Amino acid sequence: MAKWFNKQSRLLQIILLLIPFVNWIVEIGVRWSAFLSNKSIITLITAIVVTFAGVFVGWIDLIWCLLFKHLIFAKA
């Protein structure tokens, strides 16, 4: 899902990150798929944090996505 998210247009990425419940679902999907493909400790920690506090991390990721077109620690 991380690769799918990074291939989307920036407008769609921003829309997905603006809607609170959708934001959390997208964050969980992207983070865990990034961990499964990367297997680094940083992606594991961010996946666990997003699972429990994804809405708050999502707002930070919204700004990061505006600047760099991918989520923090989830570049595919």
Secondary structure in CASP SS format (residue, H / E / C, confidence):
PFRMAT SS
TARGET T0000
AUTHOR 0000-0000-0000
METHOD secondary structure of the structure
MODEL  1
M C 1.00
A H 1.00
K H 1.00
W H 1.00
F H 1.00
N H 1.00
K H 1.00
Q C 1.00
S C 1.00
R H 1.00
L H 1.00
L H 1.00
Q H 1.00
I H 1.00
I H 1.00
L H 1.00
L H 1.00
L H 1.00
I C 1.00
P H 1.00
F H 1.00
V H 1.00
N H 1.00
W H 1.00
I H 1.00
V H 1.00
E H 1.00
I H 1.00
G H 1.00
V H 1.00
R H 1.00
W H 1.00
S H 1.00
A H 1.00
F H 1.00
L H 1.00
S H 1.00
N H 1.00
K C 1.00
S C 1.00
I H 1.00
I H 1.00
T H 1.00
L H 1.00
I H 1.00
T H 1.00
A H 1.00
I H 1.00
V H 1.00
V H 1.00
T H 1.00
F H 1.00
A H 1.00
G H 1.00
V H 1.00
F H 1.00
V H 1.00
G H 1.00
W H 1.00
I H 1.00
D H 1.00
L H 1.00
I H 1.00
W H 1.00
C H 1.00
L H 1.00
L H 1.00
F H 1.00
K C 1.00
H C 1.00
L C 1.00
I C 1.00
F C 1.00
A C 1.00
K C 1.00
A C 1.00
END
